[in-house]
């Protein structure tokens, strides 16, 4: 299993949590971004830099993600594409996207986008909080405990 991070919009505190998890659990994470990132030196942490542009990082993640991998993203259309490839997605607030829940969430997201495009104020997401970071860390721990099998030779 690999963990991919949609890194351009991912909160720094979530990236830092993932860096610690990569070291502790010896699991590889790959940050996909359109600009260079400062990351710790580690055999478990890599970056892929893509050109700037709409959905280029998303397209790269979808291209390289495999069944059973995990993607960290707040981008619901990306989460949908990942889940359709039998991979998993968790948003930075700790919500796990699954085949059972992604379509209604995507439909609601598209509806809200349509409202905003027609000039209706819908508000945005609340500020990212310490509680969100805790929810993410707990969800990630539950997920990895269930799905990550470290092979010891």
N, C-alpha and C positions, 0 to 999 in steps of 0.2 A: 504494500500500500504506500502510495505517495500522498502528500498533502500539498495541494496547490493553493496559493493565496492570490486573489485578485487584489494586488497590492496597492494600486494607486489610491483607492478610497478606503483602505483598511486602516482603522485607528492604530496608532503607534502602540498603545497598550496591548492590543490584541496580537500584533506582530511580536512584541516582547514575550508575551505568554507562549506563543508558538515556538519562539527560539528556545525557550526553556524546555518545552515539551520535546522538541527535536533532540536535544542533548540527553535528557533524562530517559526517554524511551527509545533512543537511537532509531528515529524515524526520519526519513528525508522530507524536507519541505522545499518547495520551489515557489519563489515569489515572482509573479509575472507583472511587469510594470512597463510604462512607456518612458521612464526616466531612471537613471542610476539610483540605487538605494544603498544606504549604509547598513550593512549586515554584519553580524559577528562572524569571525573566522571559525568555520566548522565544516567538517566533512558532510554534515547533515543539512546544511543550509545553502541553497543556490538561488541564483536569479536568472531570469530570462527577460531581456529588455527587447521590447517590440517598438515599432515606429508609433508616433502619435497618430491618433485617429479614432473615430467612432467605432467601438466594438472590436478593435484589433487585438487587444489583450484578451477579451472574451473569446474571440475566435481561436486564438492560440491555445487557450486553456482547453476548449472543446476539442481541438485537434489532438492534443497530447494526453488528455485524461483517459484513463482506462477503467473498466469495470472494477468496482471496489475501492477506487481512490476517493479522496475527500477534497472538496473545494470549499474554501472560506470566501464567501462573497455576500454582499448586501444586494447584489444585482439579481432581481427575481427572474428576468428572462435568461440570464446566464445559469442560474440555479435550475431552471426548467430544462435547458439543453443538457446540463450535466446529469441530472436525474434520468433523462431519457437514454443516456448512455450507460445506465446501471451503475453510476457512481453516486456519491453522496454530496450534499451541500449543507453547510451550517452558516448562518449569518453571524456577523460580529456581536449580535445581541443574544446569541445562544439558541436560535430557532433552527431546528433540523428540518430541512426540506425533504420530502419523500414523494414517491409516485402517488401516494394517496392524498397528499395535501397540496401539491404544487399547482395543479391546474386551477383550483378555485382561487388560490393566492394570486396567480398570474392574471386571471380574469379580473379580479378586483383591482389589481395594479393598473391594468389596461383601461378599466373604467375610470379610475381616478385620473389617469393621464389624459383621457379624452375630456373629462370635465375641466381640467386645468387648461387644456388647449382651447377650450371654448370660453375661457375667461372666468371660470368659477374658481374662487379661492377654496382650496381644500386643506390648506395647512401642510406642513411638512413633518418629517419625523422629529421626535423629541431629541434633545441633546443626549449624547452618549454619556452614560454615567458609570460610576464604580459598580453599581448593581448590575449593569449590562455586562461589564467585564467578568463579574462573578458568575453570571448566568452562562456566559460563553465558556468559561473555564470548566464549569461543572458539566455542561453538555459535551464538551470535547473529551473530558475524562470518561464520561459514561460511554461515549461513542468508541473511543480507543480501547477501553476495557472490553467492549463487546466484539469489536471487529479487527483489532490489530493483533496479529499473531506473530510474535518475534520468534524466528527460527534460530535455535542455538545449536551450533555444530560442535 
